[in-house]
Amino acid sequence: MKKRFAPILSTIIVDFFILGYLLLLLKSTNFNNGITISNILLIAIASGLFILLFTMIYILFQRLKEIKEEEKDDLSKY
């Protein structure tokens, strides 16, 4: 159980930061003036953060599967 706690906690903390930053980016877009280059750039950055959010969740499930199978822990190699 201890080996599962750290990956889950760190993923939750980082995902909340990414989600907060993502929401701030999307809130700062202003389409009243039409689509501008800055809006396109903000949407591109937000899309990258959205992909990063789901990638971290996927990696968490991979890590939990690895711990469940009790393979040799990656950190113990170093």
URRACOR-V413074 format. One record per helix or strand. SS is the DSSP state (H for helix, E for strand). FROM is the first residue (numbers start at 1). TO is the last residue. If there is no record, write none. Layout:
SS;FROM;TO + SS;FROM;TO
This chain:
H;2;28 + H;37;68 + H;74;77
